[in-house]
C-alpha cells in the first residue's frame, strides 16, 4: 500500500455545513425513537440521498430534511446538535467551523427568533472554550420565504455581529428573485458580516452572475457551475470570491453523476480559492474528511490537498493571526513523512 499522510491531521476550515444536516445518524435515530417519530427508510439506514436535478428531486430532498428537523424541538437538542457537529469536525482535523442556521425553524419552541439565535451563540461560545475548535455562526435566510423575512434575519444577524460572522441565502436557488434579497445583504455587509449566499449548483453561470451583481458575495455557496463559463471564473478569481464546494451535495442532487465529475481541479487550476464542505452529511452520507479523501482518490496530490486546506483557512473569517497559525500547521503536515 502506498504511504500517505493522514488527512485527519491536515488543518482545515469547514465553511459550508447546515445545522440540521450536520446531525449524527445515531442522534437522529435516538431522538426519533424517544419522540415516537416514524422515519423514512432512507433516514433510518443512513443511505446517501440521490435525486434528479429537478423541482421534484428538490422536493424529495426537502421532505427528508424537514422530517429530520422535526426531532429538533428543544433548546437542549439544539445545544446537543451544535456540540456534536463541532466535536465531529474537530476529530476530522477542522480548526474552524462556520455553521449555517436559520433560526426561523426553531423560533416556535425557543421563544422567538432572538432567543433561538442567542442560545446557539451561547452554546457556540461554550464549545469554543471547552472543545478546542474555533466556531462562527452564519445566519441564513431562505429563498422559499418572503425577502422581507430575510431583512428581519439580516438585522438580527447584524445585532449579533461577532459570534455571527456571516449572512447566507439557502434553499432551492430556482425559487425567488435574487435581486429582491439585495437589501438584506446590504444590511449584513454594513454590519461587517461576510455575504455567503448559495448559487451555482442547481443553476448555471447566468444565475451566478445575478448573485454577484445583486448580493455581492464574499464567498459563493457551491458555485461549481461557474466552470461552464471561463470568463465568469476569471471574474470570480479577480474579485477574490471563494468557492464553498460540496461534492457530495452535487452528486446527491443530481448535478453531477460522480464526485470525480465535480470541477474542483478545473476551478483550482484557474486560480480559485476553494473550501471543501460537507453541506448536509446526514442526508448526503459523507462528512468533511471524505471530501478530501475523495479528492485524493481522484488524483489530488498531498501538495494539492494542502493547497485546498489553505484555501479553506484563507476563506474563513478567522483573524489574520489565527489564519497564519493554521497555515503554518498545513505546512508542517506537508513536511511530515507519509506513513
Buried (B, 14 or more C-beta within 10 A) or exposed (E): EEEEBEBEEBBBBBBBBBBBBBBBBEBBBEBBEEEEBEBEEBBEEBEBBBBEBEEEBBEBBBEBBEBBBEBBBEBEBBBBBBBBBBBBBBEBBBBBBBBBBBBBBBBEBBEEBBBBBBBBBBBBEBBBEEEEBBBBBBBBBBBEBEBEBBBBBBBBBBEBBEBBBBBBBBBBBEEBEBEBBBBBBBBBBEBEBBBBBBBBBBBBBEBBBBBBEBBBBBBBBBBBBBBBBEEBBBBBBEEEBBBBBBBBBBBBBBBBEEBBBBBBBBBBEBEBBBBBBBBBBBBBBBBBBBBBBBBBEBEBEBEBBBBBBBBBBBBBBBEEEBBEBBBEBBEEBBEEEEE
